């Protein structure tokens, strides 16, 4: 199927792409799965933003508008972004398809009231796919994924959003009304950007972690138990509601709950596990178990110190400590890699054994994360510099760019410090002015190397040694593509002229008699001779009107007139010299002030 389809349905501002696909399919008398296959996409892929542009074009909807209520892939593998919130693995599920039956019934009622067709009035809410949301806060009904008639799970092969494959209506709810779950209302408000109260314990967490923390807090409120309670469905909704209330008043409510837990453990309980049961052993002690990132664990340890379950010095030692799981979250990597890097950084206590929990200094873990975050691999480093990976490898082989020594010590492979890369590029263009456009007869450094068949290593070394001088910096700093070089100097670097009067004339693009005058005056070497250093020093210090005109995008005559108007006289001029020469630095400064649009950003 290609082009825009003729039969369409009006879009709804908060409807996801796969929801609009389902309603459009109903309008076309197709199942959503069949319609998606005709478009060459999959429903599950579209729910994650894949193929969204193609679908939007087919149904005549603006893709940018549709993307606001559709998930998209995040910066890390398995990560998704939905309505500004970050979702992890398992946080978004479109199969089986969940729904609020009362929302669907309300859609049908609204269609009847306005005279619209009920057949494709029902629409799929984005938050039905968010697995951490358990109930509909508006209708206080449990989200369900099965048909109450046939008992099978509902998928995307049904004829419409509110009709099962068996033909039974999906808007009938026989489950009864639940107590309002403010926890689900909080999650929904975050997703839809609605007004809500601030809950400091939860606001900094992802939706999945916030929901898990509320559920655990609610379960903890059931009292002492050696194993975590097995709850689901309506019971889990109620506990999530209780957990949200605990999170709202965390500073006072959580210690009261822990008091009840310790009391339930009995007076003869000794130690954290015996006193707090599953709350500590299965939740807050294991690596990565504390969904709050250590806040709840620290609160439990303070409570334990206050009740005399642990000594005060144990609490002080643990207040700035994190578990291996928490350290892995700080570093953004798996447990095994975190342990390996932490051990090489000296953060793992001596004699620690695998499988036995231990503490890591929180500040040291954060500093290690900051340091590793500033390092990139060779592929990313090449992209940052604006060059290919083979060119980058040649820079490394030549010693112009070096891997970070600390990263090698930590066993993270060859990584490169971004700040050092930026500083190295800056060292190639010290004192070079910024330009808003590439001057005539000039090119970005990597492009010039390719066009003149010169090695990037050789050219960079020529710049470092002063043989070649860039003419400007354009674009994003820290990239080799921002360094602009003269095509004439690149040609001279590739095909060096002999050190003769003719060679000087070709190198400086001046008349041979002018070159002869420079040689006789000893301005390019000893009197009557030419040396490479003498010619280089003269080129750096002096510029002809032609040189300046090419750099500033104007004519030589205009350059002379502007410099004369500014009161700047040439340093060399007829009749002693057939050619006008100006002090390069001063002339550039004058022209930068006179031609701001051409010479600088």
VEXDREN-2710 file (C-alpha; in Angstrom, 1 decimal):
% VEXDREN-2710
k/r/px/py/pz
1/UNK/0.0/0.0/0.0
2/UNK/1.5/3.4/-1.0
3/UNK/0.3/7.0/-1.0
4/UNK/-2.4/8.5/1.3
5/UNK/-5.4/6.3/1.9
6/UNK/-8.9/7.7/1.0
7/UNK/-10.8/6.6/4.1
8/UNK/-9.5/8.2/7.2
9/UNK/-10.6/9.0/10.8
10/UNK/-10.0/12.2/12.7
11/UNK/-6.9/12.0/14.9
12/UNK/-7.0/12.6/18.7
13/UNK/-4.3/14.7/20.2
14/UNK/-3.2/12.2/22.9
15/UNK/-3.7/9.1/20.8
16/UNK/-0.6/7.0/20.0
17/UNK/0.3/6.0/16.4
18/UNK/-0.7/2.4/16.9
19/UNK/-4.0/3.5/18.3
20/UNK/-4.8/5.6/15.3
21/UNK/-3.7/2.7/13.1
22/UNK/-6.3/0.5/14.9
23/UNK/-9.1/3.0/14.3
24/UNK/-8.1/3.5/10.7
25/UNK/-8.1/-0.2/10.2
26/UNK/-11.6/-0.4/11.6
27/UNK/-12.7/2.3/9.1
28/UNK/-11.2/0.2/6.3
29/UNK/-12.8/-3.0/7.7
30/UNK/-9.4/-4.5/8.4
31/UNK/-7.7/-5.7/11.5
32/UNK/-4.9/-3.5/12.9
33/UNK/-2.4/-6.3/12.3
34/UNK/-3.5/-6.7/8.6
35/UNK/-3.4/-3.0/8.0
36/UNK/0.1/-2.7/9.5
37/UNK/1.3/-5.5/7.3
38/UNK/-0.1/-3.7/4.2
39/UNK/1.9/-0.7/5.2
40/UNK/5.1/-2.8/5.7
41/UNK/5.3/-2.1/9.5
42/UNK/4.6/-4.0/12.7
43/UNK/2.2/-2.8/15.4
44/UNK/4.8/-3.4/18.2
45/UNK/7.5/-1.5/16.2
46/UNK/5.2/1.4/15.5
47/UNK/4.4/1.6/19.2
48/UNK/8.2/2.3/19.7
49/UNK/8.3/4.9/16.9
50/UNK/9.6/2.7/14.1
51/UNK/7.9/3.5/10.8
52/UNK/6.0/6.5/12.3
53/UNK/6.9/8.8/9.3
54/UNK/5.6/6.2/6.8
55/UNK/2.4/5.6/8.7
56/UNK/1.8/9.4/9.2
57/UNK/2.2/10.0/5.5
58/UNK/-0.2/7.1/4.7
59/UNK/-3.0/8.4/7.0
60/UNK/-2.4/12.1/6.2
61/UNK/-1.3/13.2/9.8
62/UNK/1.6/15.3/10.8
63/UNK/4.3/13.0/12.1
64/UNK/5.6/15.5/14.6
65/UNK/2.2/15.8/16.2
66/UNK/1.7/12.0/16.3
67/UNK/5.2/11.5/17.9
68/UNK/4.2/13.5/21.0
69/UNK/2.0/10.7/22.2
70/UNK/4.1/7.8/20.7
71/UNK/7.1/6.3/22.3
72/UNK/10.5/6.6/20.6
73/UNK/13.8/4.8/21.2
74/UNK/16.1/6.3/23.8
75/UNK/19.8/6.9/23.9
76/UNK/20.6/3.5/25.4
77/UNK/19.7/0.0/24.1
78/UNK/16.2/-1.0/25.4
79/UNK/15.4/2.5/26.6
80/UNK/12.3/4.3/25.4
81/UNK/11.1/7.9/25.8
82/UNK/7.3/8.6/26.1
83/UNK/5.9/12.0/26.6
84/UNK/9.2/13.2/28.1
85/UNK/9.5/10.2/30.5
86/UNK/12.2/7.5/30.3
87/UNK/11.0/3.9/30.1
88/UNK/13.2/0.9/30.6
89/UNK/12.9/-2.7/29.4
90/UNK/9.4/-4.1/30.1
91/UNK/7.9/-0.7/30.9
92/UNK/6.0/-0.5/27.6
93/UNK/3.9/-3.5/26.4
94/UNK/1.4/-3.5/23.6
95/UNK/0.7/-7.3/23.4
96/UNK/-1.5/-8.4/24.9
97/UNK/-3.5/-5.2/24.6
98/UNK/-4.7/-3.7/27.9
99/UNK/-7.8/-1.4/28.2
100/UNK/-10.1/0.3/30.6
101/UNK/-13.6/-1.1/29.8
102/UNK/-15.3/2.0/31.2
103/UNK/-13.2/4.3/29.0
104/UNK/-14.4/2.4/25.9
105/UNK/-18.0/2.6/27.1
106/UNK/-17.6/6.3/27.6
107/UNK/-16.2/6.6/24.0
108/UNK/-19.3/4.9/22.6
109/UNK/-21.6/7.1/24.7
110/UNK/-19.8/10.3/23.5
111/UNK/-20.2/9.2/19.9
112/UNK/-23.9/8.6/20.3
113/UNK/-24.4/12.0/21.9
114/UNK/-22.7/13.7/19.0
115/UNK/-24.1/11.6/16.2
116/UNK/-20.8/10.0/15.1
117/UNK/-20.3/6.4/14.2
118/UNK/-19.7/4.2/17.2
119/UNK/-17.9/1.6/15.1
120/UNK/-14.6/3.5/15.3
121/UNK/-15.2/5.9/18.1
122/UNK/-13.3/3.9/20.7
123/UNK/-9.6/4.9/20.9
124/UNK/-6.5/3.5/22.6
125/UNK/-5.0/5.5/25.4
126/UNK/-1.2/5.8/25.5
127/UNK/-1.0/5.0/29.2
128/UNK/-2.7/1.6/28.7
129/UNK/0.7/0.4/27.3
130/UNK/2.6/1.7/30.3
131/UNK/2.9/-1.6/32.3
132/UNK/3.5/0.2/35.7
133/UNK/0.0/1.8/35.5
134/UNK/-2.4/-0.8/37.0
135/UNK/-5.8/1.0/37.0
136/UNK/-7.8/3.8/35.5
137/UNK/-7.8/6.7/38.0
138/UNK/-10.9/8.2/36.4
139/UNK/-13.1/5.1/36.5
140/UNK/-11.4/3.2/39.3
141/UNK/-11.3/0.1/37.2
142/UNK/-8.5/-2.4/36.8
143/UNK/-6.8/-2.4/33.4
144/UNK/-7.4/-5.8/31.8
145/UNK/-6.0/-7.6/28.8
146/UNK/-8.5/-10.5/28.5
147/UNK/-12.0/-10.9/27.0
148/UNK/-14.6/-11.6/29.7
149/UNK/-16.6/-13.6/27.1
150/UNK/-14.0/-16.0/25.6
151/UNK/-11.3/-15.6/28.3
152/UNK/-8.5/-15.1/25.7
153/UNK/-6.0/-12.3/25.7
154/UNK/-6.9/-9.4/23.4
155/UNK/-4.4/-8.7/20.6
156/UNK/-4.2/-6.5/17.5
157/UNK/-6.1/-9.0/15.3
158/UNK/-9.5/-8.0/16.7
159/UNK/-11.8/-6.0/14.3
160/UNK/-11.7/-2.8/16.4
161/UNK/-10.4/-1.4/19.7
162/UNK/-13.6/-2.3/21.6
163/UNK/-14.5/-5.6/19.9
164/UNK/-12.8/-9.0/20.6
165/UNK/-11.9/-11.5/17.9
166/UNK/-14.8/-13.6/19.2
167/UNK/-17.2/-10.7/18.5
168/UNK/-17.8/-9.9/22.2
169/UNK/-17.9/-6.2/23.3
170/UNK/-14.8/-5.2/25.3
171/UNK/-16.5/-2.2/27.0
172/UNK/-18.4/-4.3/29.6
173/UNK/-16.9/-4.3/33.0
174/UNK/-18.0/-6.8/35.6
175/UNK/-15.1/-6.2/38.0
176/UNK/-16.7/-3.6/40.2
177/UNK/-15.2/-0.3/41.3
178/UNK/-11.8/-0.1/43.1
179/UNK/-10.7/2.4/45.7
180/UNK/-9.1/5.4/44.0
181/UNK/-5.4/4.7/43.5
182/UNK/-3.5/8.0/43.8
183/UNK/-0.3/6.2/42.8
184/UNK/-1.7/5.5/39.4
185/UNK/-3.0/9.0/39.2
186/UNK/0.5/10.3/40.0
187/UNK/2.0/8.2/37.2
188/UNK/-0.6/9.2/34.7
189/UNK/-0.1/12.9/35.6
190/UNK/3.6/12.6/35.0
191/UNK/3.0/10.9/31.6
192/UNK/0.4/13.4/30.4
193/UNK/2.0/16.5/32.0
194/UNK/-1.0/17.2/34.2
195/UNK/-1.0/19.1/37.5
196/UNK/0.2/17.1/40.5
197/UNK/1.7/17.5/43.9
198/UNK/5.5/17.2/44.3
199/UNK/6.6/13.9/45.8
200/UNK/10.4/14.3/46.3
201/UNK/11.0/10.6/47.0
202/UNK/9.4/9.7/43.6
203/UNK/9.9/12.7/41.3
204/UNK/13.5/11.9/40.5
205/UNK/12.8/8.3/39.6
206/UNK/11.7/6.8/36.3
207/UNK/8.1/5.8/36.1
208/UNK/9.0/2.1/36.4
209/UNK/11.1/2.7/39.5
210/UNK/8.5/5.0/41.1
211/UNK/5.8/2.4/40.6
212/UNK/8.0/-0.3/42.1
213/UNK/8.9/1.8/45.1
214/UNK/5.2/2.5/45.8
215/UNK/4.3/-1.2/45.5
216/UNK/7.1/-2.2/47.9
217/UNK/6.2/0.5/50.4
218/UNK/2.6/-0.7/50.3
219/UNK/3.7/-4.4/50.8
220/UNK/6.0/-3.3/53.6
221/UNK/3.0/-1.8/55.3
222/UNK/1.5/-5.2/55.7
223/UNK/3.9/-5.9/58.6
224/UNK/6.8/-8.3/59.2
225/UNK/7.3/-11.3/56.9
226/UNK/10.2/-13.4/56.0
227/UNK/9.3/-13.5/52.3
228/UNK/7.8/-10.8/50.2
229/UNK/3.9/-11.0/49.9
230/UNK/2.6/-12.4/46.7
231/UNK/-0.1/-9.9/45.6
232/UNK/-1.5/-9.0/42.2
233/UNK/-4.5/-7.4/40.5
234/UNK/-6.9/-5.4/42.7
235/UNK/-4.8/-6.1/45.8
236/UNK/-1.7/-4.7/44.2
237/UNK/-3.7/-1.6/43.2
238/UNK/-4.7/-1.1/46.8
239/UNK/-1.1/-1.6/48.1
240/UNK/0.2/0.8/45.4
241/UNK/-2.3/3.4/46.7
242/UNK/-1.0/2.9/50.3
243/UNK/2.6/3.0/49.1
244/UNK/1.9/6.4/47.4
245/UNK/0.6/7.8/50.7
246/UNK/3.7/6.6/52.5
247/UNK/5.9/8.2/49.8
248/UNK/4.1/11.5/50.2
249/UNK/5.0/11.7/53.9
250/UNK/8.0/9.5/53.7
251/UNK/10.1/11.2/56.5
252/UNK/7.4/10.3/59.1
253/UNK/5.4/7.5/57.5
254/UNK/8.2/5.1/56.6
255/UNK/9.7/5.0/60.2
256/UNK/6.2/4.2/61.6
257/UNK/5.9/1.3/59.2
258/UNK/9.4/0.1/60.1
259/UNK/8.4/0.3/63.8
260/UNK/5.5/-2.1/63.1
261/UNK/7.8/-4.4/61.1
262/UNK/10.4/-4.6/63.9
263/UNK/7.6/-5.2/66.5
264/UNK/6.2/-8.0/64.4
265/UNK/9.7/-9.6/64.2
266/UNK/9.6/-10.2/68.0
267/UNK/11.9/-9.0/70.8
268/UNK/14.5/-11.8/70.3
269/UNK/15.3/-10.8/66.7
270/UNK/19.0/-9.9/66.2
271/UNK/20.5/-8.2/63.1
272/UNK/19.0/-6.4/60.1
273/UNK/17.6/-9.5/58.3
274/UNK/16.0/-11.0/61.4
275/UNK/14.5/-7.6/62.4
276/UNK/13.2/-6.4/59.1
277/UNK/12.6/-9.7/57.2
278/UNK/12.1/-9.5/53.5
279/UNK/12.1/-5.7/53.6
280/UNK/15.9/-5.7/54.1
281/UNK/16.9/-9.1/52.9
282/UNK/15.0/-9.3/49.6
283/UNK/14.4/-5.6/48.8
284/UNK/16.9/-3.0/50.3
285/UNK/20.0/-5.1/50.7
286/UNK/20.5/-6.9/47.3
287/UNK/22.4/-5.1/44.6
288/UNK/20.0/-2.9/42.6
289/UNK/17.1/-3.8/44.9
290/UNK/16.4/-0.3/46.3
291/UNK/14.3/1.4/43.6
292/UNK/14.9/4.8/45.2
293/UNK/18.6/4.8/44.5
294/UNK/19.6/4.3/48.2
295/UNK/17.2/6.7/49.9
296/UNK/15.0/4.0/51.4
297/UNK/18.0/1.8/52.4
298/UNK/19.6/4.8/54.2
299/UNK/16.3/5.5/56.0
300/UNK/16.1/1.9/57.2
301/UNK/19.7/2.0/58.4
302/UNK/19.0/5.2/60.4
303/UNK/15.9/3.5/61.8
304/UNK/18.0/0.4/62.8
305/UNK/20.6/2.6/64.5
306/UNK/17.9/4.4/66.4
307/UNK/16.4/1.1/67.6
308/UNK/19.8/-0.2/68.6
309/UNK/19.7/-2.9/65.9
310/UNK/23.1/-1.7/64.5
311/UNK/25.7/0.4/66.1
312/UNK/26.0/4.1/65.4
313/UNK/29.5/3.7/63.8
314/UNK/28.1/1.2/61.4
315/UNK/25.5/3.7/60.3
316/UNK/28.1/6.4/59.8
317/UNK/30.2/4.1/57.7
318/UNK/27.2/3.2/55.6
319/UNK/25.7/6.7/55.1
320/UNK/28.1/7.6/52.3
321/UNK/28.2/4.0/51.0
322/UNK/26.3/2.3/48.1
323/UNK/25.9/-1.3/47.2
324/UNK/27.3/-2.8/44.1
325/UNK/23.9/-2.6/42.4
326/UNK/23.6/1.1/43.3
327/UNK/27.1/1.7/42.0
328/UNK/26.2/0.0/38.7
329/UNK/23.3/2.4/38.4
330/UNK/25.6/5.4/39.0
331/UNK/28.1/4.1/36.4
332/UNK/25.4/3.1/34.0
333/UNK/26.7/-0.5/33.4
334/UNK/26.1/-4.1/34.5
335/UNK/27.1/-5.6/37.8
336/UNK/30.0/-7.7/36.5
337/UNK/31.6/-4.8/34.6
338/UNK/31.0/-2.4/37.6
339/UNK/32.7/-4.8/40.0
340/UNK/35.7/-5.3/37.6
341/UNK/36.2/-1.5/37.1
342/UNK/35.6/-0.8/40.8
343/UNK/38.2/-3.4/41.8
344/UNK/40.8/-1.9/39.5
345/UNK/40.0/1.6/40.9
346/UNK/40.6/0.3/44.4
347/UNK/37.0/0.7/45.5
348/UNK/36.3/-3.0/46.4
349/UNK/37.3/-3.9/50.0
350/UNK/40.2/-6.3/50.3
351/UNK/39.2/-9.9/50.6
352/UNK/35.7/-9.3/49.2
353/UNK/34.2/-12.4/47.7
354/UNK/31.9/-12.7/44.7
355/UNK/28.3/-13.1/45.8
356/UNK/28.9/-11.4/49.2
357/UNK/27.5/-7.8/49.4
358/UNK/29.9/-5.0/50.2
359/UNK/29.8/-1.2/50.3
360/UNK/31.4/1.3/47.9
361/UNK/32.1/4.9/48.7
362/UNK/29.3/6.9/47.1
363/UNK/31.5/10.0/46.3
364/UNK/34.2/7.8/44.8
365/UNK/31.6/6.0/42.6
366/UNK/30.2/9.3/41.4
367/UNK/33.7/10.7/40.6
368/UNK/34.5/7.5/38.7
369/UNK/31.2/7.8/36.8
370/UNK/32.1/11.5/36.0
371/UNK/35.5/10.5/34.7
372/UNK/34.2/7.6/32.6
373/UNK/31.5/9.8/31.2
374/UNK/34.1/12.2/29.7
375/UNK/35.7/9.3/27.8
376/UNK/34.6/8.0/24.4
377/UNK/35.6/5.1/22.2
378/UNK/37.5/5.4/18.9
379/UNK/34.4/5.4/16.8
380/UNK/32.8/8.2/18.8
381/UNK/36.0/10.2/19.0
382/UNK/36.4/10.0/15.2
383/UNK/32.8/11.3/14.8
384/UNK/33.5/14.1/17.2
385/UNK/36.5/15.2/15.2
386/UNK/34.5/14.9/12.0
387/UNK/36.8/12.4/10.4
388/UNK/36.7/8.7/9.5
389/UNK/37.8/5.9/11.8
390/UNK/40.8/5.0/9.6
391/UNK/42.0/8.6/9.7
392/UNK/41.5/8.6/13.5
393/UNK/43.6/5.4/13.8
394/UNK/46.4/7.0/11.8
395/UNK/46.4/10.0/14.2
396/UNK/46.7/7.6/17.1
397/UNK/49.4/5.6/15.4
398/UNK/51.4/8.8/14.9
399/UNK/51.0/9.8/18.5
400/UNK/49.0/13.0/17.8
401/UNK/46.1/11.6/19.8
402/UNK/46.6/9.2/22.7
403/UNK/44.2/6.9/24.6
404/UNK/43.4/7.9/28.2
405/UNK/45.9/6.2/30.6
406/UNK/43.4/5.9/33.4
407/UNK/40.8/4.2/31.3
408/UNK/43.5/1.6/30.3
409/UNK/44.3/1.1/34.0
410/UNK/40.6/0.4/34.7
411/UNK/40.4/-2.1/31.9
412/UNK/37.8/-0.2/29.9
413/UNK/39.7/-0.6/26.6
414/UNK/41.0/2.2/24.5
415/UNK/39.0/5.3/25.4
416/UNK/39.7/9.0/24.6
417/UNK/39.2/12.1/26.7
418/UNK/36.8/14.5/24.9
419/UNK/38.3/17.6/26.6
420/UNK/41.8/16.5/25.4
421/UNK/40.6/16.0/21.9
422/UNK/39.0/19.5/21.9
423/UNK/42.2/21.0/23.3
424/UNK/44.3/19.3/20.6
425/UNK/42.2/20.7/17.8
426/UNK/42.4/24.2/19.5
427/UNK/46.2/23.9/19.5
428/UNK/46.2/23.6/15.7
429/UNK/44.5/27.0/15.4
430/UNK/46.0/29.2/18.1
431/UNK/45.5/32.8/17.1
432/UNK/43.4/31.9/14.0
433/UNK/40.3/34.1/13.6
434/UNK/36.7/32.8/13.5
435/UNK/35.0/33.1/10.1
436/UNK/31.3/32.9/9.4
437/UNK/31.9/31.3/6.0
438/UNK/34.6/29.4/4.2
439/UNK/36.8/32.0/2.4
440/UNK/37.3/31.7/-1.4
441/UNK/40.0/29.1/-2.4
442/UNK/39.9/27.5/1.1
443/UNK/38.6/24.2/2.4
444/UNK/37.9/22.5/5.7
445/UNK/41.1/20.5/6.8
446/UNK/39.8/16.9/6.2
447/UNK/38.3/17.9/2.8
448/UNK/41.5/19.6/1.8
449/UNK/43.6/16.6/2.7
450/UNK/41.4/14.4/0.6
451/UNK/41.3/16.8/-2.4
452/UNK/45.1/17.2/-2.4
453/UNK/45.9/13.6/-1.6
454/UNK/47.7/14.5/1.5
455/UNK/47.8/12.5/4.7
456/UNK/45.9/14.1/7.6
457/UNK/48.8/13.2/9.9
458/UNK/51.3/15.0/7.6
459/UNK/49.1/18.1/7.4
460/UNK/48.5/18.2/11.2
461/UNK/52.2/17.8/11.8
462/UNK/52.9/20.6/9.3
463/UNK/50.5/22.9/11.2
464/UNK/52.0/22.0/14.5
465/UNK/55.5/22.7/13.2
466/UNK/54.4/26.0/11.7
467/UNK/54.9/25.0/8.0
468/UNK/51.2/25.4/7.4
469/UNK/49.0/28.0/9.0
470/UNK/45.1/27.7/9.0
471/UNK/43.3/30.8/7.8
472/UNK/40.2/30.5/10.0
473/UNK/37.9/28.6/12.3
474/UNK/34.3/27.9/11.1
475/UNK/31.5/26.0/12.7
476/UNK/31.6/23.8/15.8
477/UNK/34.8/24.0/17.8
478/UNK/36.7/20.9/18.6
479/UNK/36.2/19.4/15.2
480/UNK/38.9/19.1/12.6
481/UNK/36.3/20.1/10.0
482/UNK/36.2/23.6/11.7
483/UNK/39.8/24.2/10.8
484/UNK/39.9/26.0/7.4
485/UNK/43.1/25.9/5.3
486/UNK/44.2/27.6/2.1
487/UNK/44.2/25.5/-1.1
488/UNK/47.3/27.4/-2.3
489/UNK/49.2/26.4/0.8
490/UNK/48.0/22.8/0.6
491/UNK/49.2/22.7/-3.0
492/UNK/52.5/24.1/-1.9
493/UNK/52.8/21.4/0.8
494/UNK/52.1/18.7/-1.7
495/UNK/54.3/20.1/-4.5
496/UNK/57.1/22.2/-2.8
497/UNK/58.8/24.7/-5.1
498/UNK/62.6/24.9/-5.2
499/UNK/64.0/27.7/-3.1
500/UNK/64.5/30.1/-6.0
501/UNK/63.1/33.5/-7.0
502/UNK/60.6/31.6/-9.3
503/UNK/59.6/29.4/-6.4
504/UNK/59.0/32.4/-4.1
505/UNK/56.9/34.0/-6.8
506/UNK/54.7/30.9/-7.2
507/UNK/54.4/30.3/-3.4
508/UNK/53.4/33.9/-2.7
509/UNK/51.5/34.4/-6.0
510/UNK/53.4/37.6/-6.8
511/UNK/55.3/38.9/-9.9
512/UNK/58.8/37.4/-10.3
513/UNK/60.3/41.0/-10.1
514/UNK/58.6/41.5/-6.7
515/UNK/60.0/38.1/-5.5
516/UNK/63.5/39.1/-6.7
517/UNK/63.2/42.3/-4.7
518/UNK/62.3/40.3/-1.6
519/UNK/65.4/38.1/-2.1
520/UNK/67.7/41.0/-2.7
521/UNK/66.4/42.7/0.5
522/UNK/67.0/39.6/2.6
523/UNK/63.3/39.4/3.6
524/UNK/63.0/35.6/2.9
525/UNK/66.4/34.5/4.2
526/UNK/70.0/35.9/4.1
527/UNK/70.5/38.7/1.6
528/UNK/70.4/37.2/-1.9
529/UNK/69.2/33.8/-0.7
530/UNK/66.0/31.9/0.3
531/UNK/65.5/29.6/3.2
532/UNK/62.4/27.6/4.2
533/UNK/62.2/29.3/7.6
534/UNK/62.7/32.7/6.1
535/UNK/60.0/32.2/3.6
536/UNK/57.7/30.8/6.3
537/UNK/58.3/33.8/8.6
538/UNK/57.7/36.3/5.8
539/UNK/54.4/34.5/4.9
540/UNK/53.2/34.6/8.5
541/UNK/54.0/38.2/9.0
542/UNK/52.9/39.7/5.6
543/UNK/49.9/39.4/3.3
544/UNK/49.2/40.8/-0.1
545/UNK/45.8/42.4/-1.0
546/UNK/45.0/39.2/-2.9
547/UNK/45.6/37.0/0.2
548/UNK/43.3/39.2/2.3
549/UNK/40.7/39.4/-0.4
550/UNK/40.4/35.6/-0.7
551/UNK/40.1/35.3/3.1
552/UNK/37.4/38.0/3.5
553/UNK/35.5/37.3/0.3
554/UNK/36.1/40.6/-1.4
555/UNK/38.3/42.1/-4.1
556/UNK/42.0/43.2/-3.8
557/UNK/41.0/46.7/-4.8
558/UNK/38.4/46.8/-2.0
559/UNK/41.0/45.6/0.5
560/UNK/43.4/48.4/-0.4
561/UNK/40.7/51.0/-0.2
562/UNK/39.4/49.8/3.2
563/UNK/42.9/49.7/4.7
564/UNK/43.7/53.1/3.3
565/UNK/40.5/54.4/4.8
566/UNK/41.5/53.0/8.2
567/UNK/44.8/54.7/7.9
568/UNK/46.9/51.5/7.6
569/UNK/49.8/51.9/5.2
570/UNK/51.5/48.9/3.5
571/UNK/54.8/47.7/5.0
572/UNK/56.3/47.1/1.5
573/UNK/55.3/49.0/-1.6
574/UNK/56.6/50.3/-5.0
575/UNK/58.9/51.5/-6.2
576/UNK/61.3/49.5/-4.0
577/UNK/58.9/46.5/-4.3
578/UNK/56.6/46.0/-7.1
579/UNK/54.0/44.4/-4.8
580/UNK/52.0/45.8/-1.9
581/UNK/52.4/43.9/1.4
582/UNK/50.6/44.6/4.7
583/UNK/51.2/43.5/8.2
584/UNK/49.0/40.3/8.2
585/UNK/47.9/40.6/11.9
586/UNK/47.0/44.3/11.8
587/UNK/45.3/44.1/8.4
588/UNK/43.2/41.2/9.6
589/UNK/42.1/43.1/12.6
590/UNK/41.1/46.1/10.5
591/UNK/39.1/44.0/8.0
592/UNK/37.4/42.0/10.8
593/UNK/36.1/45.3/12.2
594/UNK/35.1/46.6/8.8
595/UNK/33.7/43.4/7.4
596/UNK/32.1/41.6/10.4
597/UNK/29.7/39.5/8.4
598/UNK/32.5/38.0/6.3
599/UNK/35.4/37.6/8.7
600/UNK/33.9/36.4/12.0
601/UNK/30.9/34.7/13.4
END
